[in-house]
Amino acid sequence: MSRVCRITPRASQDIEAIADYLANQTNLASAETFLTEIDRVLQRIGQFPYIGRQRDELYPNLRSLPCRQYLIFYGLLDNEVEVFRVVSGYQDLTALFETDQ
């Protein structure tokens, strides 16, 4: 049974910022491809919620799964997956989650 993926406002802002960046730096098709790939990965997470790597070193019960050079950070709720952030894997992730707490 698949779980519903709920995207937090912060994660939605992350996705929008990445798509805008790709559209401005490359082209609109690249941004659209990224959005399609994010949607595909989110559907996969909904089907297989334990597929992501455990990231307890960053935040309790946090998981991550890559999409291109970005990481999707999410947590498992009863019948949902909550997507917290979508960020570059090259960022200082420890600092990112310290400031989000």
N, C-alpha and C positions, 0 to 999 in steps of 0.2 A: 504494500500500500504506500503510495506516494504521500509525502508531506507537502503542505503548502509552504512556499518560500515567501516570507514577508520581508520586504526591503525597508530598512529604516530610512528616515529622511536623510541622515548623514550619508548612508551608502548610495542613495539615489543622487545626492549632490556629487559624490565621488564619480559615479558612472557618467553623469552629465558632463562633468569637467573633463574627464578623459575623452569622451566623444567629441566635445568642442575642441579640445587640443588636437586630436587627430584630424578633424575636419579642417582646422586652420593650418596645421603643419604639413599635411599631405593632401588629402582630398575628402570629399563627402562620402565616397564609396568606402574608404578605409574606416571612417567612423561608423557607417552602417554595418560593415562587416564585424567590427568590434561589438556593437550592440547585439547582433545576431549570435555571436560566440558567447557573450555573457548570458544571454537568454538560454542557450543550449546547456551551458555549465550549470546554471541555476536549476534547470529542469533535472539534470543529472543528480545534483545534490538532493533535490526533493525525492528522487527515487532511491538514492543510496546515501542517506545522510551521514553515514560513518566513513564515507570515502575520503574525506579530508584528513589532513594531518592534525593531530592534537597539538595545540599550542598553549598548554597550561603555563609555560614559561612567560607568556605575554599577558594572559588573563585566564582565570579559571573557566574551564569547560569551553574554551574557544577552539575552533578548528579553522583550517585554511585549505584552500584548493586553488591552484594556479589557473590563470587564463591569460595566455600570452605572457608578458612580463609583469602582469598584475597578479595580486593575491586577493581572493575573496575570503573575507573573515566572517565566520558565522557561528551561531550557537544553536543547540537543539532544545526545543521546548516540547511540550506534550505531543501535539500533532502538527507542529510547525517547525520550520527552520527560519531563524531570524538572521538576516544578513546585516552585519554591523558596519563593515567598511569594505571598499574595493580600492586598493592602493598599489602603487608601484612596489615591486619586491626589492627594489634598490634603496628604499627609504630606511631610516632607522626605526625599525618596528617597535623596539622597546620604548623609545621616546614617544612614539605615536600613541601607544596604549597607556603610557603614564599620563599623558595630557588629556586623554579621553575619560579617565576615571573620575 
